[in-house]
Amino acid sequence: MAEFEPLGSAWRKSTKSADVNCVEARHRDEVEVRDSKAPVSRLAFGARSWGSFLHATGRSAN
């Protein structure tokens, strides 16, 4: 069965991902992160937590 995805909630693949081991993320009410090989399992983070993670890893939100 296909998974329902609301409009405007496109998953974006990390630019650091290779053909395998892909990390995908999307921003809705929270930031969701998943492994492309296991798309049903997700981690969700609030905007503040996600921003702290990006800051700590030297990344930007864009």
C-alpha beads as a LAMMPS data file, in Angstrom:
LAMMPS data file: protein, C-alpha beads

62 atoms
61 bonds

1 atom types
1 bond types

-500.0 500.0 xlo xhi
-500.0 500.0 ylo yhi
-500.0 500.0 zlo zhi

Masses

1 110.0

Atoms # bond

1 1 1 0.000 0.000 0.000
2 1 1 1.302 3.448 -0.881
3 1 1 2.014 5.822 1.948
4 1 1 -0.118 8.996 2.000
5 1 1 1.906 12.202 1.877
6 1 1 0.084 15.539 2.236
7 1 1 0.709 18.158 -0.443
8 1 1 3.647 20.436 0.270
9 1 1 5.496 17.873 2.341
10 1 1 8.137 16.732 -0.135
11 1 1 11.075 14.789 1.250
12 1 1 14.535 16.153 0.397
13 1 1 17.536 13.870 0.123
14 1 1 20.718 14.971 1.834
15 1 1 23.375 16.248 -0.550
16 1 1 25.861 14.132 1.444
17 1 1 23.951 10.899 0.724
18 1 1 25.289 8.386 -1.774
19 1 1 23.198 5.981 -3.844
20 1 1 22.697 3.966 -0.664
21 1 1 22.496 5.121 2.958
22 1 1 20.241 8.050 2.066
23 1 1 18.936 10.434 4.693
24 1 1 15.829 12.413 3.791
25 1 1 14.186 15.294 5.624
26 1 1 11.100 17.454 5.314
27 1 1 9.680 20.396 7.216
28 1 1 6.053 20.386 8.268
29 1 1 4.912 21.287 11.783
30 1 1 8.170 19.646 12.858
31 1 1 11.284 18.569 11.003
32 1 1 11.042 14.889 10.119
33 1 1 14.061 12.757 9.220
34 1 1 14.036 9.240 7.778
35 1 1 16.169 6.583 6.132
36 1 1 15.098 6.221 2.492
37 1 1 15.358 2.436 2.799
38 1 1 12.885 2.426 5.722
39 1 1 10.530 5.323 4.887
40 1 1 7.824 4.381 7.388
41 1 1 10.137 4.960 10.381
42 1 1 10.756 8.639 11.125
43 1 1 12.267 10.869 13.753
44 1 1 10.563 14.207 14.425
45 1 1 12.252 17.273 15.910
46 1 1 10.901 20.648 16.941
47 1 1 12.273 23.680 15.103
48 1 1 14.416 24.786 18.051
49 1 1 15.942 21.318 18.522
50 1 1 16.646 20.976 14.799
51 1 1 18.252 24.424 14.712
52 1 1 20.457 23.497 17.674
53 1 1 21.521 20.302 15.893
54 1 1 22.410 22.204 12.722
55 1 1 24.354 24.797 14.706
56 1 1 26.264 22.122 16.646
57 1 1 27.226 20.300 13.438
58 1 1 28.229 23.474 11.594
59 1 1 25.376 23.251 9.090
60 1 1 22.752 25.774 8.043
61 1 1 19.003 25.392 7.669
62 1 1 19.139 26.310 3.954

Bonds

1 1 1 2
2 1 2 3
3 1 3 4
4 1 4 5
5 1 5 6
6 1 6 7
7 1 7 8
8 1 8 9
9 1 9 10
10 1 10 11
11 1 11 12
12 1 12 13
13 1 13 14
14 1 14 15
15 1 15 16
16 1 16 17
17 1 17 18
18 1 18 19
19 1 19 20
20 1 20 21
21 1 21 22
22 1 22 23
23 1 23 24
24 1 24 25
25 1 25 26
26 1 26 27
27 1 27 28
28 1 28 29
29 1 29 30
30 1 30 31
31 1 31 32
32 1 32 33
33 1 33 34
34 1 34 35
35 1 35 36
36 1 36 37
37 1 37 38
38 1 38 39
39 1 39 40
40 1 40 41
41 1 41 42
42 1 42 43
43 1 43 44
44 1 44 45
45 1 45 46
46 1 46 47
47 1 47 48
48 1 48 49
49 1 49 50
50 1 50 51
51 1 51 52
52 1 52 53
53 1 53 54
54 1 54 55
55 1 55 56
56 1 56 57
57 1 57 58
58 1 58 59
59 1 59 60
60 1 60 61
61 1 61 62
